[in-house]
Amino acid sequence: MDLKDVMAANLRRIRHDRDLTQEELAEMTGLSARYIGSIERARVSASVTILGRIAMALNVEPGELLDVRARR
């Protein structure tokens, strides 16, 4: 199990559930939309700091982004 893939799937699902675009999430986190897209495609590993920023913007616990049971 690759946590990059887990985070990618969970991030995409949660972002869609909140009707946010990658651009909107990028603005909320201070990251680039390209970087958000790279995380969602599991091309990069997000640091713990970035994980926290994304979780805060999405109003979820950081662990929810890494929860293997939540993957679809």
C-alpha positions in Angstrom: 0.0 0.0 0.0 1.4 3.4 -1.1 0.3 6.2 1.1 0.7 8.6 -1.8 -2.1 6.7 -3.6 -4.2 6.7 -0.5 -3.8 10.4 0.0 -4.4 11.1 -3.6 -7.7 9.3 -3.6 -8.9 10.7 -0.3 -7.9 14.3 -1.3 -9.7 14.1 -4.6 -12.9 12.6 -3.0 -13.0 15.1 -0.1 -12.3 18.0 -2.5 -15.1 16.8 -4.8 -17.5 16.3 -1.9 -16.9 20.0 -1.0 -17.4 21.1 -4.6 -14.0 22.7 -4.8 -11.8 23.0 -7.8 -8.1 22.4 -7.5 -7.6 26.1 -8.1 -9.9 27.0 -5.2 -8.2 24.5 -2.8 -4.8 25.9 -4.0 -5.9 29.4 -3.1 -7.2 28.3 0.3 -3.8 26.6 1.1 -1.4 29.0 -0.5 -0.2 26.2 -2.8 -0.3 26.1 -6.6 -3.1 24.3 -8.4 -0.3 22.3 -10.3 1.0 21.1 -6.9 -2.5 20.1 -5.7 -2.9 18.2 -9.0 0.4 16.4 -8.6 -0.7 15.3 -5.1 -4.0 14.1 -6.4 -2.2 12.1 -9.2 0.2 10.6 -6.5 3.2 12.1 -8.4 4.6 13.8 -5.3 4.6 13.1 -1.6 3.1 15.9 0.5 5.1 16.8 3.6 3.5 16.7 7.0 3.2 20.5 6.9 1.4 20.5 3.6 -0.8 17.7 4.8 -1.8 19.9 7.7 -2.5 22.9 5.5 -4.7 20.9 3.2 -6.5 19.2 6.1 -7.2 22.6 7.7 -8.5 24.1 4.4 -10.8 21.1 4.0 -11.8 21.1 7.6 -10.8 17.5 8.2 -8.4 15.8 10.5 -5.1 15.1 8.8 -5.5 11.4 9.4 -8.6 11.4 7.2 -6.4 12.1 4.2 -4.3 9.1 5.0 -7.2 6.7 6.0 -6.9 3.5 3.9 -10.4 2.5 4.9 -11.9 5.7 3.3 -10.5 5.0 -0.2 -12.9 4.4 -3.0 
